[in-house]
C-alpha cells in the first residue's frame, strides 16, 4: 500500500512528490482527454523524479446516453485515456457509469454492463484495468444498489472508493467498504467535515470526520494492495496551502501504512 496524491502534472508537483517521499501520483481528466499530447513531457517528469502513476481518471462521460453521438464520443475519450495509461505505465483507468436520465436503475445497469464491458475489453490487451468511481458526477452507479446489479456481471470491473461520498450521503462508508472491499482497486483520501448537520468543507485527512483508522482496518481485512491517493478539494486547501494540506494528510495516513 502506497500513499500518493492527485497531481496537476507540473514539474513542481513531481519535484514535491520526490522530495517528500511520494512514490506515485494520479491525474483526473474532465471531459476531453486533453493531456495525451503531453505524453513525452509527462514521461520526462516521471523519469526525472522517479514517480509513477497509480491511475488516470476520466470524469463526466456518459457512455449510456440515449444519444448515440454522446455515447460514442464518451467511449472514444475513454479509449484515448486507456491508450495514455498504456503509454505512461498506469495500470488503472477510473471512470463513471453514466447519467441516469430518468431511466429505471435496472435499465441503466444493463446499459452500463455493456458499456463498461466494452471498456474492459479494450483495456485488457493494453494491460489497463477499469474501475468505477463512487462519486455522483455523471454517475448513477455511486452506491451499492447499482453495484449489486453491475459488478456481479463484470468480474474484471473494480471500484475506486472515496469514503467522503457515503458520509455526505448519510450512508455507512465502513459498511460499504466491508461489503465491497474485495473489489476496490484504488482509494481516494479526501477529508470530509460536517458542522451543524451540514457539509462544511473537505479538509485534509486527519482534520476531518472520517474514521481513517477503522477504514484502513477494513482495507487490511481485504488484503488491499492498491494505492491511497490524497485529493486536495476544499478552497482552503487547493490554493496556497495545497502542498501543506497534502503533507498534513500524508503525516496522518502514514501511521496506518506498513
Secondary structure by P-SEA (a helix, b strand, c coil): cbbbbbccccaaaaaaaaaccccbbbbbbccccccccaaaaaaaaaaaccccccbbbbcccccccccaaaaaaaaaaaaaaaaaaaaacccbbbbbccccccccaaaaaaaaaaaaaaaaaaaccccbbbbbbccccccccccaaaaaacccccccbbbbccaaaaaaacccaaaaaaaccccccbbbbbbbbbccccccccccccccccaaaaaaaaaaaacccbbbbbbbccccccccaaaaaaaaaaaaaccccc
